[in-house]
Amino acid sequence: MNSVHAAGLLAALAAAGVAAEDAPAERRNFVACPVVRDTASVPCWLAEYDGELYFLTLQTDVSSPVTPPWLGHRVLVEGRPAPPDRPRICGGIVLEPVVLSVLPELDASCNTPVLPAEDRYNLSFEPPRPPGPSAGRLAFAGAAAPPAPAEPPRSFALRYDFDGLIVFRHAAALTAIFDAARTRKSGRLEITAYRGSVLLSNGTTLVEQPAIARKRAEQVAELLRGAGLTDVEYRVRWHDEAQRADGDDAELRRVTVELDP
């Protein structure tokens, strides 16, 4: 099995004949240059892999559950193709669910101009939000937590982009943890972080950077303390060994938070 960090991604993908265990056929895990297609309503993002075009997401704000890619950067795409009877969007096969992780290195080959709008690709639905600045905020500011259950949960899980830390979409989850700890009058929080890997459809494996689990665990603790949750004992742990990839790997990149374990 060929295990590489994202910094050596391009060389690994170009290496011919380097095999790993086969990725599940129903999955599409690949790295590609994203492309924007204009429409009459809202632009959409696409990517090509193995001669096929895939729809990634709409051009939404950064608080969306799926953050759009960046022009000039490759993106790691993890998803499962929708059933054949599901209509294409913007000409691309829909992946559901889809997880997108922008790779930080600039890539000069990701230079395809914005594709022009065509009537056959116009979307039949409204943009996901009205024009104007986003109301999203990093960490807690402006976060709208999901409706609280009758009794706050004791366990939470935060999912991450590849090599990623906290982003705008984590705001609601962090707020829910904070509120549950306060409601339960928790005396102890156990934060555990994991490092992931991804089995690509071409047989190669990407492994997250060695220190990412520690960074994730410490960042969550720091954000909760900074928000005012200071009257609890923090137990912060992380697993430096990468979780074994099997093709369905987005769930491996996570932080779990347990209240009064």
N, C-alpha and C positions, 0 to 999 in steps of 0.2 A: 504494500500500500504506500502510495506517495503522499506524505503529509507535508504541507507547506503553509507558511504564514502569508497573509495577504500581501505583504511587501514583495514577495517573490512570485506573485500570482501569475503575471504575464509569462514568465519563463516556464512555470509549471504547466500552464495551459498549452504552451507551444510544444512541449516535450512529447514526441510521438512514441507510442507503444508503452507508455508508463501506465500500468493497469492497477486497478484496485478491485474490491468486490463490486459486483454490478449494482448500480442504483436501481431502485424500484422503477419499473417501466411506466407506472402511472404518475410518477413525479416528474417535474421539470425543474431541475436545479442547475442554473447556468450563470455565467458571467458574460455580459454583453454591453455594448454602447446603447444607451437609450436614445429614442428618437421622439420628437414632438410632432403630432399632427394637429393642425389647426382645424377648427370646426366653427359653425355659425354660433355656437353657444359657449362651449368651454373646451380648451385644448385637452388632448389626451396623450398619454405616454405609451409608447410601444417599444418592443425589443425583438430582434430576430435571433433565432437559435435553430441550427440544423435545418435551414431552409424554410422554416415556418415563422410566421409573425404572431407575437403574443401581445395582448393588451395588458398593461401594467396597472394604470390608475388614471384618474382625472387630475387636472391641475387644480388642486385644492390648497388650503393653507396648511401650515406646519402642525396644527393641532389635530389634523385628520388622522384616523387610525392607520392609514397607509400614506406615508409621506412621499411625495413625488421625487424622482431621481434628480440629478443635476446634469446639465449639459457640460460636456468636457470631462466627465468622469464615468468610468464603468460602474455597473450596478450588479450586485449579486441578487438574482431572482430565485425565489423558492416558492413553488406552488404546485397545484394539481389542476390539470385541464378540466374545464367544465364538461358535462355530458355533451355528446355530439349535437343534440337538439337545441343546445343553448346558443342563441344568436351571437355572432361576433360583434365586437365593439371596435369602431374605428378600423375595421379590417383585421383585427387581431383576435386570436383565440383567447377566451377569458380564463384566467387562473383563479381558482377559488378554494381556499383562501390564498392570498399571495403575500409574501413578505419580501420587502425590498431593502437592501443594505447598500448605500452608496460607498464605494471604495474611495478613500481620501486622495489617492495619487491622481494628479492630472494625467490625462491620456490624450495625446494629440490626434489619435485616430478616431476619437469620438467627436467628429466634426460635421456630421450630416446636417444640412440646413433644415429648418422647420418645414415639414411637408405642408403643401397648400391645402386649404379646405376644398372638399369635394362634396357635392350634394349627396352622393351615395353613403358618405360617412358622417353626415350630420346626425347628431345625437337627438333622440326623441324624448329627452328628459331635460329638466332644468338644471342649471349649475348647482353644485352642492351648497353654495352659500352666495349671498349677494356680493357685488363688488365692494371694495373698500378694505381697509386694514384688518388683519386678523385680530380676534379677541383672545387668541391663545397666549399663554404665559408659561414660562419654564417653571417647573417644580410646582409651587402652590398657588401663585398669584392668579386670580381669576378662574381657578379650577372649579368645575361643577362635578361634584361627586355623584355617583349613581345613587338611586333611591336606597335609603338604608333599610335593611331587613329588620324584622321584629327584634332580633338579637344580633348585635354586630358579630361578624365572623372572627375567628381566631387566626386563620391562616390566609395568607395572600401570596400571590406570585406576580412578579414583574418580568415581562419578556423584552428582549433586547435585539437591536440590529446586530449584525456581525461586527465584532470589535467595537460595539457601541456602548455608550453610557446613557444616562437619563436624557430624554428629549421631551418635547412639549406634550406628547400624548400620554406620558406617565403621570401628568398632574392629578387626574382624577383618582388614580390608584394610590398615590401618596397621600392625598387628602383622606381617602377612605381608611388607610392605615392609621393616620393621625387621629381621626375621629373615633375609630374603634378603640384605640388605646385609651383615649380620654374617657369614653363612655364606660368601658370596662374597668377603669382605674387600674390598668395593668401596671405591674411592678417590674416586668422584665420583657424585653424584646430580643428574640433570637433571629439574627439576619444571616442568611447563608447564600453565598454566591457561587455560580458555576461557570466554567469555561467550556465553550462548545466547539464543535467541528461540523463540517458540512460535506456530505458525499455528493459530488456533482454528477450530472447525468453522463458526462464523458468518462467517468471512472476515477477521476482524481479527487483528492480530499483537501479541503482547506481547514486549517486549524487557527483558532483565534490567538492573539498575542498572549505570551505567558503571564503577564501581570493583570490581565483584564478582570479576572474574578475578584482579586483584592480591590481593585479600583471600584468595581460595582458595589461591593459590600460596604466599603468605607464611605462611598458617596451617599448611599441611602441613609446610613446612620447620620452623616453630617447634615443632610437636608432635614431629617426629622428633628434633630437637635436644634438646628437653626430656626425651625418653625415654632419652637417653644416646647417640644416634648423632651424636657430635661429631667423630669422626676421619675425616670425609669432606669433600670439597669440594662445596658446594651451588651449583648453577646454577639460579636461580629466574627464570622467565620467565612472561609472560602476554600474552594477545591482547585488547586493549581493544575491538576491533571485534566486534560480535555475529555469531555464525555464522548463516548464512541459514536461515530456517525453511522446512520443506516439509511439515509436518504430523506427521512422525515425529521429534520434536525433543528428547525427554528425553536422548538420547545426546549432544547438543551441550553440555550442561552438565557439564563434566568437568575433571579434573586427571589428567595422565599423569605417571608417574614412571619414568624410565629409569635403570638401574644401569650405570655405566661406558659411556655411549653413545659 
